[in-house]
């Protein structure tokens, strides 16, 4: 079983959302405001996963859903479109290598 929890940093950073809502500054006479903790904010998290049965089972156990695999091109399109999801997506090591090449080629332009 091999479920890498290595997060594709470029995708994570592009989709990260704050975990806590900030409350405005309060004057000495104002009522305290409750702090709201956000739950399951959509993000663009992509994990490097194997496609074998053991990995699929471990992913489903941890995240409550079957893994959805992305190609390098789909990941780049999701980033460009600003797509986000609440359950992490998966990418094979080979597709991650392609994604890195694709983004480096784009950055070199």
Phi, psi and omega in degrees: 000129181218102176241098180287134178259023176286120183269135177290104192300321181298322180286321180295313182296325180290333184249006184293140178236152180296143182277332180238142175278138180271144176264147180293158178300139183251143174276164181300337184259000182273158178284143178297141179260137179291146177273128179264129176259125182281154178237137173039058176289136178300133177224174178247071181263129178233126179257150174273117186231150168280161182258014182280169184297320181296319179293317179300318179295315179296319179297313181298321178295318183283320187251355177075018180204155175293147179291144175250119183268138177249149169271170178300317181294318178298321178295318179295320178293321178297319178295314181296324182276352181075023179295150176216160180212158182271332176258133180304151174259165179245157176213136177288163178301320180298315179293326177297318176301318177295320179297316179299314178298317181297315182288326177293320178296320178293319181291332181286344182287000000 
